[in-house]
């Protein structure tokens, strides 16, 4: 029976989780939200370990110190472009923890014949979702980090995935019907782990933001199931918050890419270039420019919209983009940023990247707020973006990305595209924006190109 003090600690942790999640809805309050959530988790973990596991305070503090050191090392050594794979890894840890805790509670708890139906059903749900999350997240981590370079696609893959999903359900049912037979527990974990691997292996980089959001939701649902196994209310609340917010975010990301969740999670590739010959498409139609010419355009402009893409993140050009913004604002030019939901490798990636460079939150516009401003902009500067600014999504109903919400940069007076080459984006199709009458291409690494523009601006 829990004491009033334990219940009060759990209530405090739950309230901190809710306020922490609320804080994460806006960049300005995101740091505070993270801190509140972390404090809530600290209270919850400490309460469980001390009141229910009887852990000595000295051991708790030692564990806290070790975990803090590991966390600081990871945080300080991880660059912003590697944050998505770290998030994927954390999702995997959450799923793995659910499998271990739920499994240990069953194996080391009451004899199988005395295990209640609620515990057995919750255990089955926790181990299935947790194992899918663990192995799927590890594959996502490997893909994002460049350690796994293949997209495993083979005939009958959907059928195999369906059979594995059926095995997971059957294993869970048999686990419950057998009263908690450990053999069915391990069989279910193995089937779910294989399913997690095969679900994520065929998925390409374009769909990874959606996959990360989905895996985040899975980790929360697994934790929720484990909470029912342990009869721990704070774990149920925390898991529910993570699971539901992750599912909502997954839905938002699918809408932003005009993709169905089923297509993403079952590895249906987006588009493909079809029979379009990119060389013939661009041949003789692209107008290149220089940093000096771009600097003259920017100095004469009254309104400039900057569109950051993942190419900017890879080049680590955000600080130079900030410097360009300040140079222009000092000349009386109004500068805003247009952020597409899938511009980076995970939701909010661009916002965090730009906030790290001390770019004002108020100048970061989402797609709905940004699109009406392009027709009033003298210059739109696209840094490392491709498909999210492809007008075919709006104008060509036969395009693989038809219907995908895009940033309407082609409606600006002049469009400057900073890009290494004319290589296609994740959809594998040419971009008509690059041959538009009002578009100029500035070829080169984003960091060097923006640096050259800044140098030219200073020389004017």
C-alpha positions in Angstrom: 0.0 0.0 0.0 1.5 3.3 -1.1 1.9 6.0 1.6 0.5 9.6 1.2 4.0 10.8 0.6 4.6 8.5 -2.2 1.3 9.4 -3.8 2.2 13.1 -3.5 5.5 12.6 -5.2 3.8 10.7 -8.0 1.3 13.6 -8.4 4.1 16.1 -8.4 5.9 14.2 -11.1 2.8 13.8 -13.3 2.1 17.6 -13.0 5.7 18.4 -14.0 5.4 16.0 -17.0 2.2 17.8 -18.2 3.7 21.3 -17.8 7.0 20.1 -19.3 5.1 18.8 -22.4 3.2 22.1 -22.6 6.5 24.0 -22.6 7.8 21.9 -25.5 5.1 23.4 -27.8 7.1 26.6 -28.4 10.8 27.2 -28.9 10.9 30.0 -26.4 9.7 27.8 -23.5 11.2 24.5 -24.8 14.3 24.6 -22.5 12.1 25.2 -19.4 9.8 22.4 -20.6 12.7 20.0 -20.8 13.9 20.9 -17.3 10.5 20.5 -15.8 10.1 17.1 -17.5 13.6 16.0 -16.3 12.8 17.1 -12.8 9.5 15.1 -12.9 11.4 12.0 -14.0 14.0 12.4 -11.3 11.2 12.6 -8.7 9.4 9.6 -10.1 12.5 7.4 -10.4 13.8 8.3 -7.0 10.4 7.7 -5.4 10.1 4.2 -7.0 13.7 3.2 -6.1 13.6 4.4 -2.5 10.0 3.6 -1.5 9.3 0.5 -3.4 12.7 -1.1 -4.2 14.2 -0.1 -0.9 17.3 1.3 -2.5 19.9 3.0 -0.3 20.2 6.8 -0.9 23.9 6.4 -1.4 23.5 3.9 -4.2 20.8 6.2 -5.7 23.1 9.2 -5.7 26.0 7.2 -7.1 23.8 6.0 -10.0 22.6 9.6 -10.5 26.2 10.8 -10.8 27.1 8.1 -13.3 24.1 8.8 -15.4 24.7 12.6 -15.3 28.3 12.1 -16.5 27.1 9.9 -19.4 24.4 12.3 -20.3 26.8 15.3 -20.3 29.3 13.5 -22.5 26.6 12.6 -25.0 25.2 16.2 -25.0 28.5 17.9 -25.4 29.9 15.6 -28.1 26.7 15.4 -30.2 26.4 18.0 -33.0 23.0 19.4 -33.9 22.9 17.4 -37.2 23.3 14.2 -35.1 20.4 14.9 -32.8 17.9 12.8 -34.8 19.9 9.6 -34.3 20.4 10.4 -30.6 16.6 10.7 -30.3 16.2 7.4 -32.1 18.6 5.8 -29.7 16.7 7.2 -26.7 13.5 5.8 -28.1 15.2 2.4 -28.3 16.4 2.7 -24.7 12.8 3.4 -23.7 11.5 0.4 -25.6 14.2 -1.9 -24.3 13.6 -0.8 -20.7 9.9 -1.6 -21.0 10.8 -5.1 -22.3 13.2 -5.7 -19.5 11.1 -4.3 -16.7 7.8 -6.0 -17.8 9.6 -9.3 -18.4 11.4 -9.2 -15.1 8.2 -8.4 -13.3 6.6 -11.5 -14.8 9.6 -13.8 -14.3 10.5 -12.6 -10.8 7.0 -11.8 -9.6 4.1 -14.1 -8.7 4.1 -17.7 -10.0 2.6 -17.9 -13.5 -0.5 -19.6 -12.3 -1.2 -16.7 -9.9 -0.4 -13.9 -12.4 -3.6 -11.8 -13.0 -5.1 -11.3 -16.4 -4.4 -7.6 -16.3 -0.7 -8.2 -15.6 -0.4 -10.8 -18.4 -2.1 -8.7 -21.0 -0.1 -5.6 -20.0 3.1 -7.6 -20.1 2.3 -8.9 -23.6 1.6 -5.4 -24.9 4.7 -4.0 -23.3 7.1 -6.6 -24.6 5.6 -6.5 -28.2 5.6 -2.7 -28.5 8.9 -2.4 -26.6 10.8 -5.0 -28.7 9.6 -3.4 -32.0 10.7 0.0 -30.7 14.1 -1.2 -29.5 15.2 -3.0 -32.7 13.4 -0.5 -35.0 15.1 2.4 -33.2 18.5 0.8 -33.4 18.1 0.4 -37.2 16.9 4.0 -37.5 20.0 5.1 -35.5 22.3 3.1 -37.8 20.6 4.6 -40.9 20.7 8.2 -39.7 24.3 7.8 -38.6 25.4 6.3 -41.9 26.3 2.9 -40.4 23.5 1.1 -42.3 23.5 2.2 -45.9 21.0 -0.3 -47.4 17.3 -0.2 -47.8 16.2 -3.8 -47.5 13.4 -4.5 -49.9 12.5 -8.0 -51.1 9.5 -9.7 -52.8 6.8 -10.6 -50.4 8.1 -8.3 -47.7 4.7 -7.1 -46.7 3.5 -10.7 -46.3 6.5 -11.5 -44.1 5.8 -8.4 -42.0 2.2 -9.4 -41.7 3.2 -13.0 -40.6 5.5 -11.6 -38.0 2.8 -9.2 -36.7 0.5 -12.3 -36.6 3.2 -14.2 -34.6 3.5 -11.3 -32.2 -0.3 -11.3 -31.6 -0.3 -15.1 -31.3 2.6 -15.1 -28.9 0.9 -12.5 -26.7 -2.3 -14.5 -26.7 -0.5 -17.7 -25.8 1.5 -15.9 -23.1 -1.8 -14.8 -21.5 -3.5 -18.2 -21.9 -0.5 -20.1 -20.5 -0.6 -17.9 -17.4 2.8 -16.4 -18.1 5.0 -19.2 -19.6 8.4 -17.7 -20.0 9.0 -19.6 -23.3 6.1 -17.6 -24.9 7.5 -14.4 -23.5 10.8 -14.9 -25.3 9.2 -16.1 -28.4 7.1 -13.0 -28.5 10.1 -10.7 -27.9 12.0 -12.4 -30.8 9.1 -12.1 -33.2 8.5 -8.4 -32.3 12.3 -7.6 -32.6 12.4 -9.1 -36.1 9.3 -7.1 -37.0 10.9 -3.9 -35.8 14.0 -4.5 -37.9 12.0 -5.4 -41.1 9.7 -2.4 -40.6 12.5 0.2 -40.6 15.1 -1.4 -42.9 13.3 -0.4 -46.2 12.6 3.2 -45.1 14.7 5.9 -46.7 15.9 9.2 -45.2 12.9 11.2 -46.5 10.5 9.3 -44.2 12.8 9.2 -41.2 11.2 12.2 -39.5 7.9 10.3 -39.5 9.5 7.1 -38.3 11.3 8.8 -35.4 8.0 10.4 -34.3 6.3 7.0 -34.6 9.0 5.2 -32.6 8.7 7.9 -30.0 5.0 7.1 -29.7 5.8 3.4 -29.5 8.2 3.9 -26.6 5.5 5.8 -24.7 2.9 3.1 -25.3 5.4 0.4 -24.2 6.1 2.4 -21.0 2.3 2.8 -20.4 1.9 -1.0 -20.7 4.7 -1.5 -18.2 3.0 0.9 -15.8 0.0 -1.4 -15.7 2.3 -4.3 -15.1 3.8 -2.6 -12.1 0.5 -0.9 -11.0 2.6 2.4 -11.2 0.3 5.4 -11.9 3.1 7.8 -12.8 4.5 5.4 -15.4 1.1 5.0 -17.0 0.7 8.8 -17.1 4.1 9.5 -18.5 3.8 6.7 -21.1 0.3 8.0 -22.1 1.6 11.5 -22.6 4.6 10.4 -24.7 2.5 7.9 -26.7 -0.4 10.3 -27.5 1.9 13.3 -28.3 4.0 11.1 -30.5 1.0 9.8 -32.4 -0.3 13.4 -32.9 3.2 14.5 -34.1 3.3 11.5 -36.5 0.0 12.5 -38.0 1.2 16.1 -38.4 4.4 14.9 -40.1 2.4 12.6 -42.5 0.2 15.5 -43.4 3.2 17.7 -44.1 4.5 15.2 -46.5 1.2 14.2 -48.0 1.9 10.6 -47.0 -0.2 8.1 -45.3 1.2 6.5 -42.1 0.7 3.1 -43.6 2.9 3.9 -46.6 5.7 5.2 -44.4 5.6 2.5 -41.8 5.4 -0.3 -44.4 8.3 1.1 -46.4 6.5 2.3 -49.5 9.0 4.6 -51.2 8.0 8.1 -52.1 7.7 8.8 -55.8 10.7 8.2 -57.9 11.9 10.1 -60.9 9.9 8.1 -63.5 11.2 8.6 -67.0 12.3 12.2 -66.6 15.8 12.8 -67.8 17.2 15.4 -65.3 20.1 16.4 -67.6 17.7 17.1 -70.5 15.3 18.8 -68.1 17.9 21.3 -66.9 20.0 21.6 -70.1 20.6 25.2 -71.0 17.8 26.5 -68.8 19.6 27.1 -65.5 20.9 30.6 -64.7 23.9 30.6 -62.3 25.0 33.6 -60.3 27.8 34.8 -58.0 28.0 35.8 -54.4 28.7 39.4 -55.4 25.5 39.5 -57.6 23.5 38.0 -54.7 24.9 40.6 -52.3 23.7 43.4 -54.6 20.2 41.8 -54.9 20.0 41.5 -51.1 21.2 45.1 -50.4 18.6 46.5 -52.8 15.8 44.4 -51.3 13.2 45.6 -48.7 11.9 42.1 -47.7 14.0 38.9 -47.7 12.7 35.4 -46.8 15.3 32.7 -46.0 14.3 29.1 -46.5 16.7 26.7 -44.6 16.9 23.0 -45.6 18.8 20.0 -44.4 21.7 21.0 -46.7 22.2 24.1 -44.4 22.3 21.8 -41.4 24.8 19.4 -43.0 27.0 22.4 -43.9 26.7 23.9 -40.4 25.9 27.2 -42.1 23.3 28.4 -39.6 25.7 30.8 -37.9 26.7 32.4 -41.2 23.1 32.7 -42.1 22.6 34.6 -38.8 25.4 36.9 -39.7 23.9 37.5 -43.2 20.6 38.3 -41.5 22.2 40.9 -39.2 24.1 42.5 -42.0 20.8 42.9 -43.9 18.8 44.1 -40.9 21.5 46.7 -40.3 20.7 48.0 -43.8 17.0 48.2 -43.0 16.0 45.0 -44.8 13.2 43.0 -43.2 14.3 39.3 -42.9 12.1 36.3 -41.9 12.6 32.6 -42.1 10.2 30.1 -43.7 10.3 26.7 -41.9 8.8 23.6 -43.6 7.8 20.8 -41.1 10.1 18.3 -42.7 13.0 20.6 -43.6 15.3 18.6 -41.3 15.5 15.0 -40.2 13.0 15.3 -37.4 10.2 17.7 -36.3 11.5 21.0 -35.1 15.1 20.3 -36.2 15.4 23.5 -38.2 13.9 25.6 -35.4 16.4 24.2 -32.9 19.3 24.7 -35.3 18.4 28.3 -35.9 17.7 29.0 -32.3 21.2 27.7 -31.5 22.5 30.4 -33.8 20.6 33.1 -31.8 18.1 33.8 -34.5 15.0 35.4 -33.0 12.0 33.1 -32.5 9.6 35.7 -33.8 11.3 35.6 -37.2 10.7 31.9 -37.7 7.4 31.4 -39.6 5.8 28.0 -40.2 4.5 27.1 -43.6 1.0 28.6 -43.1 2.4 31.9 -41.9 5.2 32.0 -44.4 3.5 31.3 -47.7 1.4 34.5 -47.9 4.7 36.5 -47.4 6.5 35.2 -50.5 4.6 37.3 -53.0 5.7 40.4 -51.0 9.3 39.3 -50.8 11.9 40.9 -53.1 14.3 38.0 -52.6 13.9 34.4 -51.3 17.1 32.7 -50.4 16.9 28.9 -50.4 19.8 27.2 -48.5 20.0 23.5 -49.1 16.3 22.7 -49.6 14.8 20.9 -52.6 11.5 19.0 -52.6 9.9 21.3 -49.9 10.2 24.1 -52.5 9.3 22.1 -55.6 6.3 23.8 -57.3 5.4 20.5 -59.0 3.7 19.5 -55.8 1.2 22.4 -56.4 1.1 22.5 -60.2 1.6 19.0 -61.5 -1.1 16.5 -60.5 1.0 13.6 -62.0 4.0 14.4 -59.9 5.1 11.9 -57.2 4.8 14.7 -54.7 1.5 16.1 -55.9 -0.5 17.5 -53.0 2.5 17.7 -50.7 2.4 21.1 -48.9 5.4 23.2 -50.0 6.8 26.6 -49.4 5.8 28.9 -52.3 9.2 30.4 -52.9 8.6 30.7 -56.6 6.2 33.6 -55.9 9.0 35.8 -54.6 10.4 38.5 -56.9 13.8 36.7 -57.2 14.7 33.3 -55.9 18.4 32.5 -55.0 19.0 28.8 -54.5 22.2 27.8 -52.7 22.9 24.2 -53.5 25.9 22.0 -54.2 24.5 20.7 -57.5 21.3 20.0 -59.4 21.0 16.6 -57.7 17.4 15.6 -56.8 15.9 15.5 -53.4 14.3 12.6 -51.6 11.6 12.2 -54.2 14.1 11.7 -56.9 12.6 14.1 -59.4 13.8 17.4 -61.1 12.7 20.7 -59.6 11.1 23.2 -62.0 12.0 26.0 -59.5 15.7 25.7 -60.6 14.8 26.7 -64.2 12.2 29.3 -63.4 12.7 32.8 -65.0 13.1 34.4 -61.5 15.5 31.8 -60.1 19.3 32.1 -59.8 21.5 29.2 -58.7 24.5 29.8 -56.5 26.4 26.5 -56.5 28.6 25.4 -53.6 28.7 24.2 -50.0 26.2 26.2 -48.0 28.8 27.4 -45.5 31.2 28.7 -48.1 28.4 30.2 -50.3 26.8 32.2 -47.4 30.3 33.2 -46.2 31.1 34.6 -49.6 27.8 36.5 -49.7 28.6 38.0 -46.3 32.0 39.0 -47.4 30.5 40.7 -50.5 27.9 42.5 -48.4 30.6 43.9 -46.1 32.5 45.1 -49.2 29.5 47.1 -50.5 
